[in-house]
Amino acid sequence: MNPHTILDQIFLASPLFLLVALGYALGRWGGWGHQVSKALSGFVFSIALPALLFRQMATFGDLSGVDARLLVAFFGGCLLVFAVGRLLSWQLFRHNGAEQSVFALGGVFSNNVLLGIPIAHLLLTEQHIPAVALALVFNALILWTLVTVSVEWSRHGSLSLSGFGKTMRGVITNPVVASIVGGAVYGIIGPGIPVLIDRPLDMLGSAAGPMSLVAVGLSLAEFGVCSSWRVSAAISVVKLLLHPLVVLGIAVVIDLPVLETQAVVLMAALATGVNVYLMSRQFHALEAEIPAALLLSTALSALTVPAWIALTTRL
């Protein structure tokens, strides 16, 4: 394993830790309490992140030429690990339905926005970028919809038309899911986003990642860094070890080409994404554990991601 690669990855992740530290300092010593943290998270979840995702879905380019079976490997792995994550959350920690869903999401939702493409450039080649981009296009749509359905069904689900209606209403009115679907539809039928609208969307979307990380720091100040460390450690193990292992296994079974295999294994091996924190705040589930899991998995991924890439080069 190349030590320079590890140092480079730590350097790429350093802004993440600095912004979390800023949020922690503001929460601990700056008087930014629970209400500020809640408002900031709500703004990112309802405004900034939907702006980012709508723009991404409406403007993604031509990704033809990439073996589309990588979606089977990546999202098949996500679905399997999500199911395992819910089971582990229930059996090990006796979590309720919403907590199980957020725990499982922490095991499959990677830090794509902040680290995915930069690390792909660092550890792979330019030829891998379209494959990574194809996974990213569908990542938010599939995983946000999956966890929203999972949470809403755990709250309202029943074998009745009324229960199904409540579940679907919760999914459709989720601002993240709505922005992804709306952006995808607009990208297919729309003439392109007018500059007057595109520029504000770009500005709002650019703020989503940094503001989310500051909000994570505020939560750490509110709940404590070491709160429920066993849950955070379990999420990190699922994310950094089980998720890439399952994705790699499916890729081998379906005989996915090496280039696409390396791309999807990288995406699976990345640390837990900051979007999982936003979901934890939105559904009031594992609000203390997810920020700690984000930091722990990001720190450990400096070792595990290069190891997974090194393994795939032997295929």
Buried (B, 14 or more C-beta within 10 A) or exposed (E): EEEEBBEBBBEBBEEBBEBBBBBBBBBBEBEBEEEBBBEBBBBBBBBBBBBBBBBBBBBBEEBEEBBEBBBBBBBBBBBBBBEBBBEBBBEEBEBEBBBBBBBBBBBBBBBBBBBBBEBBBBBBEEEBBBBBBBBBBBBBBBBBBBBBBBBBBBBBBEEEEEBBEBBBEBBEEBBBBBBBBBBBEBBEEEEEBEEEEBEEBBEBBBBBBBBBBBBBBBBBBBBEBEBBBEBBBBBBBBBBBBBBBBBBBBBEEBEBBEBBBBBBBBBBBBBBBBBBBBBBBBBEBBBBBBBBBBBBBBBBBBEBBBBBBEBBEEE
